[in-house]
Amino acid sequence: MRRRFVGRTGAGKSTLALAGGIIRVLQNGKTIEKGAVSLTVIREGTLTAERARSIRDRNAEAVGDGDRYFAAALSLVLHSRSPMVPTFRSDARLFLVRGKESGKVKAWFGGGADLTPYYLFENDIKEFHATYLHILISSL
């Protein structure tokens, strides 16, 4: 039997049209016992003085209190039915800030992926990381 992702859509309480998320779950599949995909988006936020200071301290970037931002995060977790297949986790994040004074946009992108094995096989680790590195390098 073919399984489908099911889930819900949520929105931020104070700004329904400007922030929200989608979660989809896949359960009891033939190969994937349980998997989840989550997308969260903030379309129009305003940096607080504390958040702007935190960004400046980490990145030495000129951002300030009251600057507007957009943020998005996509997460994926897959648990295989077989304990011989590791759990896969991946996420990607995007953060954009538009300067209140300058109007210039600064962007940060991050994320990663990993495997959580139940039984450790050295060749699986090497192949996963080699393949992941090849994908990253070929996309540059």
A tleap script that builds the chain and sets N, CA, C and O, in Angstrom:
source leaprc.protein.ff14SB
mol = sequence {
  NMET ARG ARG ARG PHE VAL GLY ARG THR GLY
  ALA GLY LYS SER THR LEU ALA LEU ALA GLY
  GLY ILE ILE ARG VAL LEU GLN ASN GLY LYS
  THR ILE GLU LYS GLY ALA VAL SER LEU THR
  VAL ILE ARG GLU GLY THR LEU THR ALA GLU
  ARG ALA ARG SER ILE ARG ASP ARG ASN ALA
  GLU ALA VAL GLY ASP GLY ASP ARG TYR PHE
  ALA ALA ALA LEU SER LEU VAL LEU HIE SER
  ARG SER PRO MET VAL PRO THR PHE ARG SER
  ASP ALA ARG LEU PHE LEU VAL ARG GLY LYS
  GLU SER GLY LYS VAL LYS ALA TRP PHE GLY
  GLY GLY ALA ASP LEU THR PRO TYR TYR LEU
  PHE GLU ASN ASP ILE LYS GLU PHE HIE ALA
  THR TYR LEU HIE ILE LEU ILE SER SER CLEU
}
set mol.1.N position { 0.836 -1.174 0.000 }
set mol.1.CA position { 0.000 0.000 0.000 }
set mol.1.C position { 0.887 1.246 0.000 }
set mol.1.O position { 1.859 1.331 0.751 }
set mol.2.N position { 0.547 2.178 -0.826 }
set mol.2.CA position { 1.301 3.422 -0.932 }
set mol.2.C position { 0.905 4.374 0.190 }
set mol.2.O position { -0.282 4.574 0.445 }
set mol.3.N position { 1.912 4.970 0.871 }
set mol.3.CA position { 1.659 5.894 1.973 }
set mol.3.C position { 1.839 7.320 1.492 }
set mol.3.O position { 2.613 7.588 0.573 }
set mol.4.N position { 1.112 8.236 2.128 }
set mol.4.CA position { 1.202 9.655 1.800 }
set mol.4.C position { 1.550 10.448 3.041 }
set mol.4.O position { 1.246 10.051 4.166 }
set mol.5.N position { 2.200 11.587 2.809 }
set mol.5.CA position { 2.461 12.498 3.911 }
set mol.5.C position { 1.146 13.118 4.354 }
set mol.5.O position { 0.331 13.511 3.520 }
set mol.6.N position { 0.937 13.206 5.655 }
set mol.6.CA position { -0.224 13.891 6.215 }
set mol.6.C position { 0.294 14.926 7.198 }
set mol.6.O position { 1.412 14.801 7.699 }
set mol.7.N position { -0.501 15.941 7.477 }
set mol.7.CA position { -0.009 16.928 8.418 }
set mol.7.C position { -0.929 18.097 8.572 }
set mol.7.O position { -2.115 18.058 8.244 }
set mol.8.N position { -0.327 19.146 9.087 }
set mol.8.CA position { -1.098 20.345 9.369 }
set mol.8.C position { -0.331 21.575 8.918 }
set mol.8.O position { 0.881 21.545 8.703 }
set mol.9.N position { -1.075 22.645 8.784 }
set mol.9.CA position { -0.505 23.944 8.465 }
set mol.9.C position { -0.800 24.861 9.635 }
set mol.9.O position { -1.926 24.901 10.130 }
set mol.10.N position { 0.192 25.586 10.071 }
set mol.10.CA position { -0.004 26.489 11.206 }
set mol.10.C position { 0.448 27.880 10.858 }
set mol.10.O position { 1.256 28.077 9.950 }
set mol.11.N position { -0.069 28.835 11.575 }
set mol.11.CA position { 0.327 30.223 11.372 }
set mol.11.C position { 0.628 30.847 12.717 }
set mol.11.O position { 0.072 30.452 13.742 }
set mol.12.N position { 1.517 31.828 12.699 }
set mol.12.CA position { 1.820 32.553 13.918 }
set mol.12.C position { 0.575 33.217 14.471 }
set mol.12.O position { -0.291 33.649 13.711 }
set mol.13.N position { 0.479 33.300 15.789 }
set mol.13.CA position { -0.734 33.825 16.415 }
set mol.13.C position { -0.950 35.310 16.141 }
set mol.13.O position { -2.084 35.743 15.937 }
set mol.14.N position { 0.128 36.090 16.135 }
set mol.14.CA position { -0.070 37.534 16.032 }
set mol.14.C position { -0.092 38.052 14.598 }
set mol.14.O position { -0.709 39.082 14.327 }
set mol.15.N position { 0.563 37.363 13.690 }
set mol.15.CA position { 0.630 37.840 12.303 }
set mol.15.C position { 0.328 36.676 11.373 }
set mol.15.O position { 1.241 36.108 10.775 }
set mol.16.N position { -0.921 36.322 11.247 }
set mol.16.CA position { -1.309 35.123 10.515 }
set mol.16.C position { -0.781 35.081 9.092 }
set mol.16.O position { -0.374 34.016 8.627 }
set mol.17.N position { -0.775 36.191 8.391 }
set mol.17.CA position { -0.351 36.182 6.995 }
set mol.17.C position { 1.164 36.293 6.855 }
set mol.17.O position { 1.690 36.059 5.767 }
set mol.18.N position { 1.882 36.644 7.923 }
set mol.18.CA position { 3.301 36.931 7.809 }
set mol.18.C position { 4.216 35.845 8.363 }
set mol.18.O position { 5.424 35.891 8.129 }
set mol.19.N position { 3.680 34.878 9.085 }
set mol.19.CA position { 4.513 33.818 9.642 }
set mol.19.C position { 3.692 32.542 9.750 }
set mol.19.O position { 2.483 32.577 9.980 }
set mol.20.N position { 4.362 31.434 9.582 }
set mol.20.CA position { 3.654 30.167 9.732 }
set mol.20.C position { 4.518 29.004 9.322 }
set mol.20.O position { 5.699 29.154 9.006 }
set mol.21.N position { 3.904 27.841 9.334 }
set mol.21.CA position { 4.656 26.655 9.001 }
set mol.21.C position { 3.768 25.542 8.499 }
set mol.21.O position { 2.544 25.576 8.626 }
set mol.22.N position { 4.423 24.560 7.928 }
set mol.22.CA position { 3.758 23.374 7.406 }
set mol.22.C position { 4.548 22.173 7.913 }
set mol.22.O position { 5.775 22.146 7.817 }
set mol.23.N position { 3.853 21.197 8.444 }
set mol.23.CA position { 4.477 19.953 8.880 }
set mol.23.C position { 3.758 18.805 8.181 }
set mol.23.O position { 2.528 18.750 8.156 }
set mol.24.N position { 4.535 17.897 7.618 }
set mol.24.CA position { 3.971 16.710 6.981 }
set mol.24.C position { 4.676 15.483 7.555 }
set mol.24.O position { 5.897 15.475 7.716 }
set mol.25.N position { 3.902 14.456 7.858 }
set mol.25.CA position { 4.426 13.238 8.464 }
set mol.25.C position { 4.043 12.039 7.605 }
set mol.25.O position { 2.929 11.958 7.088 }
set mol.26.N position { 4.973 11.123 7.463 }
set mol.26.CA position { 4.756 9.860 6.759 }
set mol.26.C position { 4.962 8.756 7.790 }
set mol.26.O position { 5.995 8.727 8.459 }
set mol.27.N position { 3.990 7.839 7.931 }
set mol.27.CA position { 4.098 6.783 8.927 }
set mol.27.C position { 3.740 5.426 8.346 }
set mol.27.O position { 2.943 5.314 7.415 }
set mol.28.N position { 4.346 4.409 8.916 }
set mol.28.CA position { 4.013 3.014 8.627 }
set mol.28.C position { 4.184 2.627 7.163 }
set mol.28.O position { 3.414 1.828 6.629 }
set mol.29.N position { 5.192 3.195 6.524 }
set mol.29.CA position { 5.487 2.818 5.151 }
set mol.29.C position { 6.265 1.517 5.097 }
set mol.29.O position { 6.738 1.023 6.121 }
set mol.30.N position { 6.393 0.971 3.916 }
set mol.30.CA position { 7.113 -0.282 3.737 }
set mol.30.C position { 8.614 -0.099 4.013 }
set mol.30.O position { 9.249 -0.978 4.595 }
set mol.31.N position { 9.171 1.033 3.598 }
set mol.31.CA position { 10.590 1.317 3.800 }
set mol.31.C position { 10.812 2.334 4.913 }
set mol.31.O position { 11.666 2.132 5.776 }
set mol.32.N position { 10.056 3.417 4.898 }
set mol.32.CA position { 10.171 4.471 5.908 }
set mol.32.C position { 9.127 4.221 6.993 }
set mol.32.O position { 7.924 4.292 6.741 }
set mol.33.N position { 9.605 3.926 8.204 }
set mol.33.CA position { 8.671 3.707 9.312 }
set mol.33.C position { 8.010 5.022 9.711 }
set mol.33.O position { 6.803 5.082 9.943 }
set mol.34.N position { 8.835 6.090 9.787 }
set mol.34.CA position { 8.283 7.404 10.090 }
set mol.34.C position { 9.217 8.466 9.526 }
set mol.34.O position { 10.438 8.371 9.651 }
set mol.35.N position { 8.623 9.473 8.906 }
set mol.35.CA position { 9.395 10.582 8.364 }
set mol.35.C position { 8.618 11.870 8.558 }
set mol.35.O position { 7.391 11.859 8.668 }
set mol.36.N position { 9.337 12.972 8.599 }
set mol.36.CA position { 8.675 14.263 8.760 }
set mol.36.C position { 9.411 15.328 7.962 }
set mol.36.O position { 10.637 15.321 7.850 }
set mol.37.N position { 8.621 16.243 7.413 }
set mol.37.CA position { 9.142 17.412 6.706 }
set mol.37.C position { 8.481 18.627 7.329 }
set mol.37.O position { 7.268 18.647 7.538 }
set mol.38.N position { 9.279 19.630 7.623 }
set mol.38.CA position { 8.769 20.839 8.253 }
set mol.38.C position { 9.305 22.062 7.517 }
set mol.38.O position { 10.501 22.154 7.242 }
set mol.39.N position { 8.418 22.992 7.204 }
set mol.39.CA position { 8.800 24.264 6.586 }
set mol.39.C position { 8.246 25.380 7.462 }
set mol.39.O position { 7.047 25.423 7.738 }
set mol.40.N position { 9.110 26.271 7.894 }
set mol.40.CA position { 8.706 27.424 8.691 }
set mol.40.C position { 9.174 28.685 7.978 }
set mol.40.O position { 10.314 28.764 7.521 }
set mol.41.N position { 8.284 29.673 7.885 }
set mol.41.CA position { 8.609 30.910 7.184 }
set mol.41.C position { 8.155 32.107 8.017 }
set mol.41.O position { 7.040 32.129 8.539 }
set mol.42.N position { 9.023 33.083 8.132 }
set mol.42.CA position { 8.655 34.399 8.669 }
set mol.42.C position { 8.864 35.360 7.519 }
set mol.42.O position { 9.997 35.600 7.102 }
set mol.43.N position { 7.781 35.908 7.006 }
set mol.43.CA position { 7.866 36.744 5.808 }
set mol.43.C position { 8.311 38.170 6.115 }
set mol.43.O position { 9.014 38.785 5.314 }
set mol.44.N position { 7.914 38.687 7.246 }
set mol.44.CA position { 8.259 40.079 7.523 }
set mol.44.C position { 8.378 40.294 9.022 }
set mol.44.O position { 7.405 40.618 9.704 }
set mol.45.N position { 9.595 40.105 9.515 }
set mol.45.CA position { 9.859 40.337 10.928 }
set mol.45.C position { 10.638 41.625 11.097 }
set mol.45.O position { 11.150 42.184 10.127 }
set mol.46.N position { 10.726 42.089 12.319 }
set mol.46.CA position { 11.501 43.283 12.644 }
set mol.46.C position { 12.536 42.916 13.696 }
set mol.46.O position { 12.198 42.350 14.736 }
set mol.47.N position { 13.800 43.238 13.425 }
set mol.47.CA position { 14.870 42.923 14.366 }
set mol.47.C position { 14.732 43.764 15.626 }
set mol.47.O position { 14.518 44.975 15.565 }
set mol.48.N position { 14.857 43.102 16.761 }
set mol.48.CA position { 14.946 43.827 18.028 }
set mol.48.C position { 16.385 44.290 18.202 }
set mol.48.O position { 17.278 43.816 17.500 }
set mol.49.N position { 16.611 45.195 19.112 }
set mol.49.CA position { 17.972 45.670 19.388 }
set mol.49.C position { 18.861 44.497 19.821 }
set mol.49.O position { 20.020 44.406 19.416 }
set mol.50.N position { 18.307 43.604 20.647 }
set mol.50.CA position { 19.078 42.457 21.127 }
set mol.50.C position { 19.458 41.520 19.990 }
set mol.50.O position { 20.606 41.079 19.924 }
set mol.51.N position { 18.522 41.200 19.085 }
set mol.51.CA position { 18.817 40.314 17.958 }
set mol.51.C position { 19.825 40.958 17.009 }
set mol.51.O position { 20.739 40.284 16.535 }
set mol.52.N position { 19.676 42.237 16.729 }
set mol.52.CA position { 20.620 42.938 15.849 }
set mol.52.C position { 22.022 42.913 16.448 }
set mol.52.O position { 22.997 42.692 15.729 }
set mol.53.N position { 22.135 43.135 17.754 }
set mol.53.CA position { 23.440 43.112 18.425 }
set mol.53.C position { 24.046 41.710 18.338 }
set mol.53.O position { 25.248 41.570 18.112 }
set mol.54.N position { 23.234 40.684 18.514 }
set mol.54.CA position { 23.713 39.304 18.427 }
set mol.54.C position { 24.268 39.002 17.036 }
set mol.54.O position { 25.313 38.364 16.914 }
set mol.55.N position { 23.583 39.450 15.993 }
set mol.55.CA position { 24.063 39.248 14.615 }
set mol.55.C position { 25.370 40.002 14.400 }
set mol.55.O position { 26.315 39.456 13.830 }
set mol.56.N position { 25.429 41.229 14.842 }
set mol.56.CA position { 26.665 42.021 14.689 }
set mol.56.C position { 27.829 41.366 15.418 }
set mol.56.O position { 28.937 41.307 14.884 }
set mol.57.N position { 27.591 40.870 16.637 }
set mol.57.CA position { 28.657 40.247 17.423 }
set mol.57.C position { 29.210 38.992 16.760 }
set mol.57.O position { 30.408 38.725 16.848 }
set mol.58.N position { 28.355 38.222 16.099 }
set mol.58.CA position { 28.801 36.984 15.458 }
set mol.58.C position { 29.356 37.199 14.065 }
set mol.58.O position { 30.249 36.465 13.641 }
set mol.59.N position { 28.847 38.192 13.340 }
set mol.59.CA position { 29.179 38.331 11.925 }
set mol.59.C position { 29.822 39.654 11.544 }
set mol.59.O position { 30.199 39.843 10.388 }
set mol.60.N position { 29.953 40.562 12.483 }
set mol.60.CA position { 30.499 41.887 12.202 }
set mol.60.C position { 29.772 42.559 11.035 }
set mol.60.O position { 30.381 43.265 10.231 }
set mol.61.N position { 28.467 42.326 10.959 }
set mol.61.CA position { 27.647 42.902 9.893 }
set mol.61.C position { 26.903 44.124 10.422 }
set mol.61.O position { 26.529 44.178 11.593 }
set mol.62.N position { 26.699 45.079 9.565 }
set mol.62.CA position { 25.988 46.302 9.930 }
set mol.62.C position { 24.480 46.083 9.816 }
set mol.62.O position { 23.881 46.374 8.780 }
set mol.63.N position { 23.881 45.578 10.871 }
set mol.63.CA position { 22.425 45.452 10.956 }
set mol.63.C position { 21.996 46.199 12.205 }
set mol.63.O position { 22.772 46.341 13.150 }
set mol.64.N position { 20.757 46.677 12.209 }
set mol.64.CA position { 20.329 47.482 13.339 }
set mol.64.C position { 18.921 47.207 13.804 }
set mol.64.O position { 18.136 46.529 13.140 }
set mol.65.N position { 18.628 47.753 14.958 }
set mol.65.CA position { 17.301 47.690 15.554 }
set mol.65.C position { 16.290 48.260 14.556 }
set mol.65.O position { 16.471 49.363 14.040 }
set mol.66.N position { 15.234 47.503 14.291 }
set mol.66.CA position { 14.202 47.962 13.374 }
set mol.66.C position { 14.374 47.509 11.938 }
set mol.66.O position { 13.468 47.691 11.125 }
set mol.67.N position { 15.540 46.911 11.600 }
set mol.67.CA position { 15.711 46.357 10.252 }
set mol.67.C position { 14.691 45.233 10.049 }
set mol.67.O position { 14.343 44.528 10.996 }
set mol.68.N position { 14.217 45.071 8.819 }
set mol.68.CA position { 13.236 44.046 8.480 }
set mol.68.C position { 13.957 42.764 8.084 }
set mol.68.O position { 15.057 42.810 7.534 }
set mol.69.N position { 13.331 41.609 8.367 }
set mol.69.CA position { 13.961 40.349 7.985 }
set mol.69.C position { 12.942 39.338 7.465 }
set mol.69.O position { 11.743 39.425 7.728 }
set mol.70.N position { 13.476 38.381 6.717 }
set mol.70.CA position { 12.753 37.227 6.199 }
set mol.70.C position { 13.551 36.001 6.640 }
set mol.70.O position { 14.776 35.995 6.520 }
set mol.71.N position { 12.890 34.979 7.139 }
set mol.71.CA position { 13.583 33.756 7.549 }
set mol.71.C position { 12.785 32.542 7.096 }
set mol.71.O position { 11.554 32.550 7.103 }
set mol.72.N position { 13.504 31.506 6.706 }
set mol.72.CA position { 12.855 30.257 6.319 }
set mol.72.C position { 13.733 29.088 6.750 }
set mol.72.O position { 14.960 29.168 6.697 }
set mol.73.N position { 13.094 28.008 7.175 }
set mol.73.CA position { 13.812 26.798 7.564 }
set mol.73.C position { 13.058 25.585 7.040 }
set mol.73.O position { 11.840 25.484 7.185 }
set mol.74.N position { 13.800 24.667 6.429 }
set mol.74.CA position { 13.245 23.422 5.917 }
set mol.74.C position { 13.983 22.277 6.612 }
set mol.74.O position { 15.211 22.207 6.565 }
set mol.75.N position { 13.234 21.385 7.256 }
set mol.75.CA position { 13.839 20.256 7.968 }
set mol.75.C position { 13.235 18.954 7.482 }
set mol.75.O position { 12.062 18.893 7.112 }
set mol.76.N position { 14.055 17.915 7.489 }
set mol.76.CA position { 13.640 16.597 7.030 }
set mol.76.C position { 14.269 15.535 7.934 }
set mol.76.O position { 15.471 15.571 8.193 }
set mol.77.N position { 13.458 14.595 8.411 }
set mol.77.CA position { 13.950 13.460 9.197 }
set mol.77.C position { 13.272 12.200 8.674 }
set mol.77.O position { 12.051 12.165 8.522 }
set mol.78.N position { 14.061 11.170 8.401 }
set mol.78.CA position { 13.531 9.901 7.903 }
set mol.78.C position { 14.063 8.754 8.763 }
set mol.78.O position { 15.274 8.575 8.887 }
set mol.79.N position { 13.153 7.980 9.354 }
set mol.79.CA position { 13.498 6.797 10.139 }
set mol.79.C position { 13.114 5.575 9.323 }
set mol.79.O position { 11.940 5.374 9.010 }
set mol.80.N position { 14.090 4.768 8.985 }
set mol.80.CA position { 13.847 3.558 8.203 }
set mol.80.C position { 13.210 2.476 9.073 }
set mol.80.O position { 13.378 2.456 10.292 }
set mol.81.N position { 12.490 1.596 8.428 }
set mol.81.CA position { 11.909 0.454 9.141 }
set mol.81.C position { 13.019 -0.506 9.593 }
set mol.81.O position { 12.900 -1.146 10.638 }
set mol.82.N position { 14.083 -0.601 8.814 }
set mol.82.CA position { 15.177 -1.513 9.131 }
set mol.82.C position { 16.200 -0.841 10.056 }
set mol.82.O position { 16.624 0.283 9.787 }
set mol.83.N position { 16.594 -1.507 11.126 }
set mol.83.CA position { 17.639 -0.936 11.993 }
set mol.83.C position { 19.014 -0.950 11.326 }
set mol.83.O position { 19.965 -0.370 11.851 }
set mol.84.N position { 19.121 -1.598 10.193 }
set mol.84.CA position { 20.390 -1.626 9.468 }
set mol.84.C position { 20.595 -0.360 8.633 }
set mol.84.O position { 21.696 -0.106 8.144 }
set mol.85.N position { 19.526 0.435 8.471 }
set mol.85.CA position { 19.585 1.681 7.706 }
set mol.85.C position { 19.528 2.848 8.689 }
set mol.85.O position { 18.592 2.933 9.484 }
set mol.86.N position { 20.509 3.747 8.651 }
set mol.86.CA position { 20.529 4.849 9.625 }
set mol.86.C position { 19.404 5.862 9.399 }
set mol.86.O position { 18.855 5.980 8.304 }
set mol.87.N position { 19.086 6.582 10.464 }
set mol.87.CA position { 18.156 7.710 10.368 }
set mol.87.C position { 18.861 8.835 9.626 }
set mol.87.O position { 20.042 9.097 9.856 }
set mol.88.N position { 18.131 9.499 8.734 }
set mol.88.CA position { 18.666 10.623 7.955 }
set mol.88.C position { 18.011 11.910 8.429 }
set mol.88.O position { 16.792 11.972 8.589 }
set mol.89.N position { 18.823 12.937 8.653 }
set mol.89.CA position { 18.336 14.243 9.055 }
set mol.89.C position { 19.006 15.297 8.190 }
set mol.89.O position { 20.202 15.220 7.909 }
set mol.90.N position { 18.217 16.284 7.771 }
set mol.90.CA position { 18.760 17.372 6.962 }
set mol.90.C position { 17.972 18.644 7.227 }
set mol.90.O position { 16.775 18.599 7.513 }
set mol.91.N position { 18.655 19.776 7.129 }
set mol.91.CA position { 17.947 21.044 7.245 }
set mol.91.C position { 18.667 22.121 6.436 }
set mol.91.O position { 19.872 22.046 6.195 }
set mol.92.N position { 17.901 23.109 6.032 }
set mol.92.CA position { 18.435 24.275 5.322 }
set mol.92.C position { 17.755 25.511 5.901 }
set mol.92.O position { 16.557 25.500 6.183 }
set mol.93.N position { 18.532 26.572 6.073 }
set mol.93.CA position { 18.001 27.808 6.647 }
set mol.93.C position { 18.439 28.994 5.803 }
set mol.93.O position { 19.552 29.030 5.279 }
set mol.94.N position { 17.545 29.959 5.683 }
set mol.94.CA position { 17.813 31.197 4.966 }
set mol.94.C position { 17.367 32.357 5.838 }
set mol.94.O position { 16.272 32.340 6.401 }
set mol.95.N position { 18.228 33.371 5.948 }
set mol.95.CA position { 17.913 34.547 6.760 }
set mol.95.C position { 18.337 35.778 5.961 }
set mol.95.O position { 19.510 35.920 5.616 }
set mol.96.N position { 17.392 36.665 5.669 }
set mol.96.CA position { 17.662 37.891 4.917 }
set mol.96.C position { 17.306 39.089 5.785 }
set mol.96.O position { 16.273 39.089 6.453 }
set mol.97.N position { 18.161 40.111 5.777 }
set mol.97.CA position { 17.884 41.343 6.516 }
set mol.97.C position { 17.985 42.520 5.561 }
set mol.97.O position { 18.978 42.665 4.849 }
set mol.98.N position { 16.954 43.363 5.546 }
set mol.98.CA position { 16.962 44.593 4.748 }
set mol.98.C position { 17.190 45.765 5.698 }
set mol.98.O position { 16.419 45.990 6.631 }
set mol.99.N position { 18.272 46.509 5.439 }
set mol.99.CA position { 18.613 47.651 6.282 }
set mol.99.C position { 17.534 48.716 6.245 }
set mol.99.O position { 17.081 49.110 5.170 }
set mol.100.N position { 17.124 49.182 7.408 }
set mol.100.CA position { 16.090 50.215 7.508 }
set mol.100.C position { 16.563 51.515 6.852 }
set mol.100.O position { 15.790 52.192 6.174 }
set mol.101.N position { 17.815 51.852 7.055 }
set mol.101.CA position { 18.380 53.096 6.510 }
set mol.101.C position { 18.819 52.933 5.050 }
set mol.101.O position { 18.468 53.742 4.191 }
set mol.102.N position { 19.598 51.866 4.784 }
set mol.102.CA position { 20.217 51.712 3.465 }
set mol.102.C position { 19.331 51.009 2.448 }
set mol.102.O position { 19.466 51.241 1.247 }
set mol.103.N position { 18.429 50.155 2.909 }
set mol.103.CA position { 17.617 49.360 1.993 }
set mol.103.C position { 18.368 48.172 1.418 }
set mol.103.O position { 17.790 47.377 0.677 }
set mol.104.N position { 19.663 48.037 1.750 }
set mol.104.CA position { 20.466 46.915 1.243 }
set mol.104.C position { 20.097 45.633 1.967 }
set mol.104.O position { 19.741 45.644 3.146 }
set mol.105.N position { 20.190 44.511 1.228 }
set mol.105.CA position { 19.849 43.208 1.787 }
set mol.105.C position { 21.118 42.412 2.053 }
set mol.105.O position { 22.008 42.323 1.206 }
set mol.106.N position { 21.180 41.841 3.242 }
set mol.106.CA position { 22.269 40.929 3.605 }
set mol.106.C position { 21.631 39.552 3.770 }
set mol.106.O position { 20.502 39.442 4.247 }
set mol.107.N position { 22.352 38.504 3.378 }
set mol.107.CA position { 21.782 37.162 3.412 }
set mol.107.C position { 22.737 36.177 4.066 }
set mol.107.O position { 23.955 36.269 3.916 }
set mol.108.N position { 22.157 35.239 4.791 }
set mol.108.CA position { 22.893 34.136 5.394 }
set mol.108.C position { 22.165 32.856 5.032 }
set mol.108.O position { 20.936 32.801 5.050 }
set mol.109.N position { 22.937 31.825 4.701 }
set mol.109.CA position { 22.363 30.530 4.344 }
set mol.109.C position { 23.129 29.462 5.110 }
set mol.109.O position { 24.355 29.526 5.200 }
set mol.110.N position { 22.428 28.491 5.657 }
set mol.110.CA position { 23.112 27.432 6.393 }
set mol.110.C position { 22.300 26.157 6.355 }
set mol.110.O position { 21.194 26.108 5.816 }
set mol.111.N position { 22.871 25.149 6.933 }
set mol.111.CA position { 22.174 23.873 7.010 }
set mol.111.C position { 23.160 22.732 7.061 }
set mol.111.O position { 24.366 22.934 7.198 }
set mol.112.N position { 22.637 21.544 6.951 }
set mol.112.CA position { 23.499 20.372 6.992 }
set mol.112.C position { 22.692 19.106 6.898 }
set mol.112.O position { 21.469 19.129 6.767 }
set mol.113.N position { 23.401 17.999 6.969 }
set mol.113.CA position { 22.758 16.685 6.918 }
set mol.113.C position { 23.643 15.703 7.659 }
set mol.113.O position { 24.865 15.851 7.698 }
set mol.114.N position { 23.015 14.703 8.243 }
set mol.114.CA position { 23.800 13.661 8.883 }
set mol.114.C position { 23.001 12.372 8.966 }
set mol.114.O position { 21.795 12.335 8.721 }
set mol.115.N position { 23.715 11.327 9.318 }
set mol.115.CA position { 23.124 10.011 9.526 }
set mol.115.C position { 23.298 9.628 10.994 }
set mol.115.O position { 24.326 9.923 11.603 }
set mol.116.N position { 22.300 8.981 11.547 }
set mol.116.CA position { 22.410 8.424 12.893 }
set mol.116.C position { 22.252 6.912 12.761 }
set mol.116.O position { 21.138 6.405 12.632 }
set mol.117.N position { 23.381 6.195 12.794 }
set mol.117.CA position { 23.308 4.747 12.607 }
set mol.117.C position { 22.908 4.026 13.890 }
set mol.117.O position { 23.225 4.470 14.994 }
set mol.118.N position { 22.215 2.921 13.726 }
set mol.118.CA position { 21.911 2.031 14.848 }
set mol.118.C position { 23.011 0.986 14.942 }
set mol.118.O position { 23.385 0.555 16.032 }
set mol.119.N position { 23.523 0.587 13.786 }
set mol.119.CA position { 24.683 -0.283 13.695 }
set mol.119.C position { 25.689 0.449 12.827 }
set mol.119.O position { 25.370 0.860 11.711 }
set mol.120.N position { 26.886 0.613 13.326 }
set mol.120.CA position { 27.884 1.431 12.644 }
set mol.120.C position { 28.654 0.612 11.608 }
set mol.120.O position { 29.286 -0.394 11.932 }
set mol.121.N position { 28.584 1.070 10.348 }
set mol.121.CA position { 29.351 0.477 9.259 }
set mol.121.C position { 30.251 1.565 8.684 }
set mol.121.O position { 29.767 2.560 8.145 }
set mol.122.N position { 31.534 1.375 8.798 }
set mol.122.CA position { 32.518 2.376 8.383 }
set mol.122.C position { 32.331 2.789 6.919 }
set mol.122.O position { 32.435 3.972 6.595 }
set mol.123.N position { 32.057 1.829 6.034 }
set mol.123.CA position { 31.886 2.144 4.607 }
set mol.123.C position { 30.683 3.051 4.364 }
set mol.123.O position { 30.727 3.909 3.483 }
set mol.124.N position { 29.597 2.870 5.140 }
set mol.124.CA position { 28.426 3.745 5.003 }
set mol.124.C position { 28.786 5.183 5.324 }
set mol.124.O position { 28.373 6.107 4.623 }
set mol.125.N position { 29.552 5.369 6.380 }
set mol.125.CA position { 29.961 6.718 6.791 }
set mol.125.C position { 30.789 7.371 5.695 }
set mol.125.O position { 30.533 8.511 5.306 }
set mol.126.N position { 31.772 6.650 5.205 }
set mol.126.CA position { 32.656 7.185 4.168 }
set mol.126.C position { 31.877 7.516 2.892 }
set mol.126.O position { 32.076 8.575 2.296 }
set mol.127.N position { 30.996 6.613 2.479 }
set mol.127.CA position { 30.231 6.839 1.248 }
set mol.127.C position { 29.290 8.037 1.391 }
set mol.127.O position { 29.193 8.860 0.481 }
set mol.128.N position { 28.599 8.137 2.527 }
set mol.128.CA position { 27.690 9.258 2.748 }
set mol.128.C position { 28.437 10.586 2.663 }
set mol.128.O position { 28.018 11.495 1.946 }
set mol.129.N position { 29.544 10.696 3.395 }
set mol.129.CA position { 30.275 11.962 3.412 }
set mol.129.C position { 30.936 12.272 2.070 }
set mol.129.O position { 30.993 13.435 1.669 }
set mol.130.N position { 31.427 11.269 1.380 }
set mol.130.CA position { 32.020 11.489 0.055 }
set mol.130.C position { 30.955 11.961 -0.935 }
set mol.130.O position { 31.193 12.884 -1.714 }
set mol.131.N position { 29.785 11.327 -0.902 }
set mol.131.CA position { 28.695 11.723 -1.798 }
set mol.131.C position { 28.208 13.125 -1.486 }
set mol.131.O position { 27.984 13.926 -2.393 }
set mol.132.N position { 28.044 13.421 -0.218 }
set mol.132.CA position { 27.586 14.747 0.208 }
set mol.132.C position { 28.594 15.826 -0.203 }
set mol.132.O position { 28.205 16.890 -0.684 }
set mol.133.N position { 29.879 15.548 -0.012 }
set mol.133.CA position { 30.920 16.495 -0.421 }
set mol.133.C position { 30.893 16.709 -1.933 }
set mol.133.O position { 31.029 17.840 -2.398 }
set mol.134.N position { 30.718 15.639 -2.700 }
set mol.134.CA position { 30.665 15.746 -4.159 }
set mol.134.C position { 29.480 16.640 -4.585 }
set mol.134.O position { 29.626 17.487 -5.466 }
set mol.135.N position { 28.332 16.447 -3.967 }
set mol.135.CA position { 27.155 17.274 -4.287 }
set mol.135.C position { 27.436 18.745 -3.983 }
set mol.135.O position { 27.121 19.624 -4.785 }
set mol.136.N position { 28.029 19.001 -2.826 }
set mol.136.CA position { 28.314 20.397 -2.465 }
set mol.136.C position { 29.325 21.035 -3.418 }
set mol.136.O position { 29.122 22.156 -3.884 }
set mol.137.N position { 30.392 20.333 -3.700 }
set mol.137.CA position { 31.426 20.883 -4.585 }
set mol.137.C position { 30.883 21.083 -5.999 }
set mol.137.O position { 31.180 22.097 -6.631 }
set mol.138.N position { 30.101 20.143 -6.502 }
set mol.138.CA position { 29.594 20.262 -7.869 }
set mol.138.C position { 28.548 21.384 -7.998 }
set mol.138.O position { 28.252 21.824 -9.109 }
set mol.139.N position { 27.992 21.842 -6.878 }
set mol.139.CA position { 27.003 22.915 -6.960 }
set mol.139.C position { 27.636 24.307 -6.892 }
set mol.139.O position { 26.938 25.309 -7.045 }
set mol.140.N position { 28.928 24.377 -6.666 }
set mol.140.CA position { 29.607 25.688 -6.588 }
set mol.140.C position { 29.853 26.288 -7.947 }
set mol.140.O position { 30.412 27.380 -8.048 }
savepdb mol mol.pdb
quit
